């Protein structure tokens, strides 16, 4: 095809504009025909690239942004994975990772050596091309909301093992071709990998906790810090002879517990990746494809066909064996297969290095065959995951789970001078279901006998800051400014009129009188409302939490609202990617264990402490500044109440130096106490 005058486009502004237009239109058009949006971007890249219409050249800008997009994709995969479940079930990730590498590597080496008559070194390198895989279909998994399914977690976790082993084969073959396969090489490789993994795992979380606690919590600072960690870890990975994607995935894993999945920071990370970086990677992949190679001769087609057949058969075999071992359903099996079918960065890197090092059999024909493999695998991977993932999502939704029959409505009571307002909003967004259609309700109460307009303006100013911060997490806020005779009366009426199921309030740690648990306002709200209430004392950023400890007082487990309260605590722990531990205060550990067994993320550790004195000693010895203590409590006169519960907030405030929440169970024993006339 003759080049058209003025093409490819060289103006940077127009290049970027055309690329973003492709990111917008391709998914919208292709999704109308039930084709995943990411496939649309890949096909558009193929059409407008050097090997298509020649509108855009795959120049340095596209290449750099594409590499950044791939690194970013792996980073988000590490961030979004359920880390607690990943660590608990790491044997499944290890199993799938080893099978997904060993089966393709073994079969591919045999085919390359026997059928294609390659040398042993070349056959090993030929097999490693498709022994690795790239999570091209991860955006589909994320969009369908099945990231935390056990089979998906195993596949994502297995990626780091599969790609690392494939790239180790590459390093070994290249060293052997250069005559450098010595003891020093093996020591450098093994010690370098070990130092990299251990160093990142130990140092980055400590650095991140220090940063989030001491540096001004501006969104741009936090985002830039995360990006710095991402790209530094990616660069360090390349220094120990593995691809940057391994470092990016590890960076995501170590930052996972420190970035709430429903918070503003995660929303910024996902927005930038999904809107810009990841689409550039997909466009870059599409621009590699040269459809004309299909008609250039039988050699490319034959080699590409062998790649496609081998990758489909061997990756399916690995997913099938894993599914049989762990009793996964057919949609889970196909989702694993589809997700591991994608090929891109590692495959391309291996063949390019093979050509550069002069490995026999690695030439332009091999490169064109791999590019065709990437195109076919990208389309098939996305299509399989989209189809199987939808079935998996439907199956998960059809499973009855413990929860609430009515929409969960969360309200935050905003104090006139909130000390830790951001932490309270972070807690609210963690509790609120991410797919809920309900907004986050925010109420603030003021007095205005002399200047009602001024009081309302002051309240609206407080609520606007809540709306602005929650908008960073893409959470809608329904603000309510109220003028009332008392703060407690205004909050109580707001709870009733909006049918709130969960109320969050902030406590500064001071008690006005000994006979009160908190102070006049909070105590009156507790006495006059029936929903679940969380009274929080949050001095540290929530996302620095490394452990959630739930205190269960004696007899509270028999309260009708206990399951709802425990599920709320488990939701907080899951949202913070922190392990959940339960302390039973001189009660029935067996009864508590029966309730914890049905939690979605698995049963937590349940420990009994000897009475209230034993609890105080345990908290002083075992909690640190990164612990979040959630003390389950009940209202006066309900099942499980005892005088010690009224003194508990004061005890916690004086004994521990960490965040804590007193969680008051919903009072299901009372009837609705709304009346036509009520004196506040």
VENTA-V554881 format. One record per helix or strand of 2 or more residues. SS is the DSSP state (~ for helix, > for strand). FROM is the first residue (numbers start at 1). TO is the last residue. If there is no record, write none. Layout:
BEGIN
SS_FROM_TO + SS_FROM_TO
END
This chain:
BEGIN
~_12_31 + ~_37_48 + ~_60_80 + ~_83_88 + ~_90_115 + ~_120_131 + ~_138_144 + ~_150_177 + ~_183_214 + ~_219_239 + ~_244_256 + ~_264_288 + ~_293_296 + ~_298_326 + ~_330_341 + ~_345_356 + ~_364_398 + >_410_413 + ~_421_431 + >_440_446 + ~_452_471 + >_477_483 + ~_487_497 + >_502_506 + ~_520_528 + >_532_537 + ~_542_544 + >_547_552 + ~_556_558 + ~_562_575 + >_579_585 + ~_589_596 + >_605_609 + ~_611_622 + >_627_633 + ~_643_655 + >_659_664
END
